[in-house]
Amino acid sequence: MANSTTDGVLVLAGTPIGDTGDAPPRLAAELAAADVVAAEDTRRLLRLASSLGVTIAGRLVSYFEGNESARTPELLTALTDGARVVLVTDAGMPSVSDPGYRLVAAAVTAGVRVTSVPGPSAVLTALAVSGLPVDRFCFEGFPPRRPGERSRTFTALADEQRTMVFFESRHRLADTLTAMAAAFGADRPAAVCRELTKTHEEVRRGPLGELATWAAADGPLGEITVVVQGAPPRSATATPADAVAQVVEREAAGVRRKEAIADVARELGLPKREVYAAVVAAKDAGD
């Protein structure tokens, strides 16, 4: 890791994800003392500063997805010249699915000190209230918008054993939950957290299939974080042959093959694609 070679400091400052009362105590002091404040939305930041009783005396500039690449060199120059630059995004911590990574990477490479004012995080807040296992988790950000790419992404995550956290737009929530149910299983436990810490906060918990139906019918509004329980550990003793036998048994009882494969794969902790391949191979061998 590069050592600091300049007096400049980059401060990544967390901002409230909803309730302004959650603002870190140091946030007001950093905003007041900054030489430069780089904000994802300058108007929103000014409203927050006003609610905190802070006057921003330093230079205020915008730093968002559309100008992040162009503005990073300008901010890096200020840092190497010795400025204290405070970076804030609309909610939560910079760099976490928000602008910031490019500037942090450039600052580290240039030997600029990087520190933070820890603050609220939608990822950790959603995990904490989800009721799902939190000893191991991964953050997957926003799923792809295109249906095909989204389905492939979820299929690749079907065997992930850690609890998964996603951000999603309210406009795509129902489609995303439906795709998750198809890839992870309709009965995989999950939680949809919306408007966290705000007046209309809601945490809806249940199987993915039920949550998809609810989202399609109710069209929930607001900022949304989805938490999905990881896949069960793979059985140390179950084999594809065991899976085939169970699929055949369920088909004989009237369960559709696709559903039988998904259910057996989930219960035995085997990859669905592996069970599918074994069932197809067994069928071909029997023909």
Phi, psi and omega in degrees: 000137182290140176276155180292130179238012181216159178278351179294152180223132174259121181249118175269112188251124177286142178238159182302143176271354179192282182287119182295342177293347179274001180301132179300141181305327182283345185300314181300317181295320180292319179296322181289327186267350187293142171283323178222135172244119178256119187236142177298321178223106185296324181293319179295321179296319180297324176294318179296315180300320179297318180293336178269357181071034184248137171255124180274109182271336181282180179285132180253123180230157177274146178212095184225179186306322184288334181238009184303313182295318183286325186275339182304313180300322179297314180291325178295321177298316178300318180295314181290342175275359176104009183282154172261110184253123177256124180251125178230149173244181187297326181199137178082205185265135173304152179082338180270091184060023179220167177303150177146325185302315182300316182291320178298313181299317180294320180294317179298315179299324182277359179080022179274139177291133178240126178225183182213158168251097184303142181210191182301150178220124179297327180298306183291324179295315179296318177301315185297323184264355186291330186082007180258163180302135183235009181292332175218131181209165176221148179255123184252002177065210179276129175295158177303148181282325183286133185306314182297313180294322179297315180297320179294322178297314181291323177299320179293337180263002187300330181261006179294123184271345178280151172298135184251141179239132180231150165261150176205149175284146178299332182289335182250002187302311183299315179296321180293316179296324177295317178293323176297317180299322179292322184275321185262344185108134184296338182260011177293125180296142180205171176217134174254117182249122181232148178053044182303132180070001180264176184302319184258034178305137178214136174238113181255118183248147178160181177294150182303321180299317179291321180294323178296318178297316178299314182296321180293325183277320188263338181054059183303145183258171171097184177283132189234135173236132181248130178244128183235130178295145180288170179290149178294152178303143179292135180298138180280345185245335183293141180238164175304327179295321176299319181296316180301315181299319180289323178295315179300318180296319181288323176298321179296334179273001176103003179279136179297147185302316182301317180291321180298318179297315181297316181294315182294317179301317181293316183291326181270352181072030179254149176300135182300322180295328179290318178295317179301313181298321180293321179294317179297317180296320180293322178294317180296322181291332182275345181282000000 
